[in-house]
């Protein structure tokens, strides 16, 4: 089973887009729970999360959130990102047969312009990050955010693509 974690701040519509894709994962039995970690939203993000059955944290520490997660694996994604067709079966196979972290492949249909790709490092969660809960708990430190947990970690690249969060804006 997989727990999905996302951080948001005033991203109500992007949150709804990501949650709509995750519903199929819950129906298939892959996604056990979703937690939305808030950074002071003033919009209806909390209502969107509540309507989708997610836990919504306003004051949180990463270690507490990981401790409360139900899945043996954790998927970290940006609000607005959307895994594409085939992600459920591939992620389920990966977590059943591997112990290594994984990331999605970049979407072939959503690429930044060439001049924006040159000389910039990719945000750590642009391709998502799937990791065992025990490993995530070992890596987490006080004050750490989701991107900090994924930054610098080597991961297997899945064939399934993800539409990046910036494409939803």
Residue pairs with C-beta under 8 A, 6 or more apart in sequence:
1 29
1 30
1 31
1 32
1 70
1 71
1 72
1 73
2 25
2 30
2 31
2 32
2 71
2 72
2 73
2 74
2 75
2 91
2 95
2 130
3 31
3 32
3 33
3 34
3 35
3 69
3 70
3 71
3 73
3 74
3 75
3 133
4 22
4 25
4 31
4 33
4 34
4 35
4 74
4 75
4 76
4 77
5 34
5 35
5 37
5 65
5 69
5 74
5 75
5 76
5 77
5 146
6 15
6 18
6 34
6 35
6 36
6 37
6 76
6 77
6 78
6 79
6 146
7 36
7 37
7 38
7 39
7 78
7 79
7 145
7 146
7 147
8 14
8 15
8 36
8 37
8 38
8 39
8 41
8 45
8 79
9 38
9 39
9 40
9 41
10 41
10 42
10 43
10 45
11 41
11 43
11 45
11 79
11 80
12 41
12 43
12 44
12 45
12 48
13 168
14 79
14 80
14 165
14 168
14 169
15 36
15 45
15 48
15 49
15 79
15 80
16 48
16 52
17 80
17 82
17 168
18 77
18 79
18 80
18 81
18 82
19 34
19 48
19 49
19 52
19 54
21 82
21 83
22 31
22 34
23 52
24 88
25 31
25 87
25 88
25 91
26 32
28 88
28 92
30 88
30 91
30 92
31 71
32 70
32 71
33 54
33 55
33 69
33 70
33 71
34 49
34 52
34 53
34 54
34 55
35 54
35 55
35 56
35 57
35 65
35 68
35 69
36 45
36 49
36 54
36 55
36 56
36 57
36 79
37 57
37 60
37 65
37 146
38 45
38 46
38 56
38 57
38 58
38 60
40 58
45 56
46 56
46 58
49 55
49 56
50 56
55 68
57 65
61 142
61 143
62 140
62 141
62 144
62 145
62 146
62 149
63 137
63 140
63 141
63 142
66 74
66 133
66 136
66 137
66 140
67 137
69 133
71 133
72 95
72 132
72 133
73 95
73 130
73 131
73 132
73 133
74 130
74 131
74 132
74 133
74 136
75 91
75 128
75 129
75 130
76 125
76 128
76 129
76 130
76 131
76 146
76 149
76 150
77 83
77 125
77 128
77 129
77 162
77 165
78 123
78 125
78 126
78 128
78 164
78 165
79 165
80 164
80 165
80 166
80 167
80 168
80 169
81 125
81 126
81 128
81 162
81 163
81 164
81 165
81 168
82 162
82 163
82 168
83 91
83 104
83 128
83 160
83 161
83 162
83 163
84 107
84 160
84 161
84 162
84 163
85 160
86 159
86 160
87 104
87 158
87 160
87 162
90 158
90 159
90 160
91 102
91 130
91 158
91 160
94 102
94 130
94 156
94 158
95 130
98 156
99 132
100 155
100 156
101 129
101 130
101 131
101 132
101 135
101 153
101 154
101 155
101 156
102 129
102 130
102 155
102 156
102 157
102 158
103 127
103 128
103 129
103 130
103 155
103 156
103 157
103 158
104 127
104 128
104 157
104 158
104 160
104 161
104 162
105 127
105 157
105 158
105 159
105 160
105 161
105 162
106 126
106 127
106 161
106 162
106 164
107 161
107 162
107 163
107 164
107 167
108 161
109 163
110 163
110 164
110 167
111 117
112 166
123 147
124 147
124 148
124 150
124 151
124 152
125 146
125 147
125 150
126 164
126 165
126 166
127 157
127 162
127 164
128 162
129 149
129 150
129 153
129 155
130 155
131 149
131 150
131 153
131 155
136 149
139 149
139 153
140 149
